């Protein structure tokens, strides 16, 4: 479904160039859930923006479904850290925004939008405004908006990081359920090892900038998964420990540059 071949990205700044990513080779199969972890500034968010077509590569090639990604596409949706809901629009109208952007029939997609809201536990909230919802509820609305056009690929950039720990875990469980039901292809950036183990089929660990794939860790644990006590507690702990050890490894010092990529 997603193929990255020799992908690199360099940014030009006042202090010179910054190499954010180098030599990324990665294949993501249809229906797979891949999490990406790494230290701050290693290029995780840049990687998602390249796959989304929001940024061009400076090296290599990215294809989705066999077609090269050169600009944003309708079959690729992206969910950001903040919900970014339009404050003057109701919950339902926010979910229906992609239908307007892509010129789809609003009436035809209204029923689907209501179905998505019910799926994430927001039935009856369709007429509310964003400020009337909690942060977790707003992110659920944002997730519904991303799913409305039935994208082939869903890219998620730390979507739960601004939420409290309990809400974050609840939404992680909810996303796990949605993925199991819909078999969407998901690439999920997170700083949380526990979140990666809970959600992913494989976890890609990036090295410090320039971001390169240090290791890909398979998470061979039956779903549904939980961070609480269950039959797979030891497996979850083992995978978390392995990821922690990989992340703690140090590379040789890289050339200094500008952070935030």
Secondary structure, 3 states (H helix, E strand, C coil): CEEEEEEEEEEEECCEEEEEEEEEEEEECCCCEEEEECCCCCCHHHHHHHHHCCCCCCEEEEEECCEECCCCCCCEEEECCCCCCCCCCEHHHHHCHHHHHCCCCHHHHHHHHHHHHHHCCCCCCCCCEHHHCCHHHHHHHHHHHHHCCCCCEEEEECCCCCCCHHHHHHHHHHHHHHHHHHCCEEEEECCCHHHHHHHCCEEEEECCCCECEEEEEECCCCCCCCCCCCCCHHHHHHHHHHHHHHHHCCCCCCCCCCCCC
